[in-house]
Amino acid sequence: MTVRGVPVYEAKAELFKSLGHPVRIRVLELLAEREHAVRELLDLIEVEQAGLSQHLAVLRRTGLVRHHRSGGHVIYSLVGDEAAQLLQSARRLLLELLDSSRELGESLTADEPAEDLNAPEPTPEPAPEPADEHRP
């Protein structure tokens, strides 16, 4: 199966590449709540206007967002619900991975013997004296 002549796995990789920046993820999260004017996005995300424009262009090319003009403002919105669902799935996956790693950490520490913090430190054994080649 192909998408515009590209194998689906390559198209998926390109989609995920387009999501590969925190600013783009934040834009999508905000647009999942409601549509926003560019000015609002600039106020909500710590990024320069030129940087935001570039990120929005990537999201437009990917087809995840659309824009229209209204009263001198450029308004952005998500194209469909799938992007919002993908972000929710990513959040659930991250929480699951966090729980799994936490459980792994707990099981690893449970297998280790507890340290006795009051126990005296072991005294190092004295180093052997070097052999004296001049002794009979």
C-alpha positions as CSV (number, residue, x, y, z in Angstrom):
1,M,0.0,0.0,0.0
2,T,1.3,3.5,-0.8
3,V,0.4,7.1,0.0
4,R,1.1,9.4,-2.9
5,G,3.5,6.8,-4.3
6,V,5.4,6.4,-1.1
7,P,5.2,3.2,1.1
8,V,2.9,3.7,4.1
9,Y,5.7,3.1,6.5
10,E,7.7,5.9,4.9
11,A,4.6,8.2,5.0
12,K,4.2,7.4,8.7
13,A,7.9,8.2,9.4
14,E,7.4,11.6,7.7
15,L,4.3,12.2,9.8
16,F,6.2,11.4,13.0
17,K,9.1,13.6,11.8
18,S,6.7,16.5,11.5
19,L,5.7,15.9,15.1
20,G,9.4,15.8,16.2
21,H,9.6,19.2,17.8
22,P,8.1,20.3,21.2
23,V,6.7,23.6,19.7
24,R,4.7,21.6,17.1
25,I,3.4,19.3,19.8
26,R,2.4,22.3,21.9
27,V,0.6,23.9,18.9
28,L,-1.3,20.8,18.3
29,E,-2.3,20.4,21.9
30,L,-3.6,24.0,22.0
31,L,-5.4,23.5,18.7
32,A,-7.0,20.3,20.0
33,E,-8.7,22.5,22.6
34,R,-10.0,25.1,20.1
35,E,-8.8,27.2,17.1
36,H,-6.3,29.9,17.9
37,A,-5.1,33.1,16.2
38,V,-1.3,33.2,15.5
39,R,-1.1,36.0,18.1
40,E,-2.7,33.8,20.7
41,L,-0.3,31.0,19.9
42,L,2.7,33.4,20.3
43,D,1.3,34.5,23.7
44,L,1.0,30.9,24.9
45,I,4.2,29.4,23.5
46,E,7.7,30.8,24.1
47,V,8.9,31.1,20.6
48,E,9.7,33.9,18.2
49,Q,7.2,34.8,15.5
50,A,9.5,33.5,12.7
51,G,10.0,30.2,14.5
52,L,6.3,29.7,15.0
53,S,5.6,30.5,11.3
54,Q,8.1,27.8,10.3
55,H,6.5,25.3,12.7
56,L,3.0,26.1,11.4
57,A,4.3,25.7,7.8
58,V,5.5,22.2,8.6
59,L,2.2,21.3,10.2
60,R,0.3,22.7,7.2
61,R,2.4,20.8,4.7
62,T,1.8,17.6,6.7
63,G,-1.9,18.4,6.5
64,L,-2.5,18.4,10.2
65,V,-3.6,22.0,10.5
66,R,-5.5,24.5,8.3
67,H,-5.8,28.3,8.5
68,H,-8.1,31.1,7.4
69,R,-8.2,34.9,7.8
70,S,-10.7,36.6,10.0
71,G,-10.6,40.4,10.6
72,G,-6.9,40.7,9.9
73,H,-6.0,37.7,12.0
74,V,-4.8,34.3,10.8
75,I,-6.7,31.6,12.6
76,Y,-5.4,28.0,12.9
77,S,-7.3,24.8,13.6
78,L,-6.8,21.1,13.4
79,V,-7.9,19.4,10.2
80,G,-9.6,16.5,12.0
81,D,-9.8,14.7,15.4
82,E,-7.2,12.2,14.6
83,A,-4.3,14.5,15.6
84,A,-5.9,15.1,18.9
85,Q,-6.5,11.4,19.4
86,L,-2.8,10.7,18.5
87,L,-1.7,13.2,21.2
88,Q,-4.0,11.5,23.7
89,S,-2.6,8.1,22.7
90,A,1.0,9.4,23.1
91,R,0.1,10.6,26.6
92,R,-1.4,7.3,27.6
93,L,1.7,5.5,26.2
94,L,4.0,7.8,28.1
95,L,2.1,7.1,31.4
96,E,2.2,3.4,30.7
97,L,5.9,3.5,30.0
98,L,6.5,5.6,33.2
99,D,4.5,3.1,35.3
100,S,6.5,0.2,33.7
101,S,9.9,1.8,34.4
102,R,8.7,2.7,37.9
103,E,7.7,-0.9,38.5
104,L,11.0,-2.1,37.1
105,G,12.9,0.3,39.4
106,E,10.9,-0.9,42.4
107,S,11.5,-4.6,41.6
108,L,15.2,-4.0,41.1
109,T,15.6,-2.2,44.4
110,A,13.5,-4.9,46.1
111,D,16.0,-7.5,45.0
112,E,18.9,-5.7,46.5
113,P,19.9,-6.2,50.1
114,A,19.2,-3.2,52.3
115,E,22.3,-1.3,53.3
116,D,23.0,-0.9,56.9
117,L,23.8,2.7,57.2
118,N,25.1,2.3,60.8
119,A,27.6,-0.5,59.9
120,P,31.2,0.4,60.1
121,E,33.0,0.8,56.8
122,P,35.2,-2.1,56.0
123,T,38.9,-1.5,56.7
124,P,41.0,-1.9,53.6
125,E,43.6,-4.7,53.7
126,P,47.2,-3.4,53.8
127,A,49.0,-3.6,50.5
128,P,51.7,-6.2,50.3
129,E,55.2,-4.8,50.6
130,P,57.2,-4.9,47.4
131,A,59.8,-7.6,47.2
132,D,63.3,-6.3,47.8
133,E,65.5,-7.7,45.1
134,H,68.7,-6.9,47.0
135,R,67.9,-9.1,50.0
136,P,69.6,-12.5,50.3
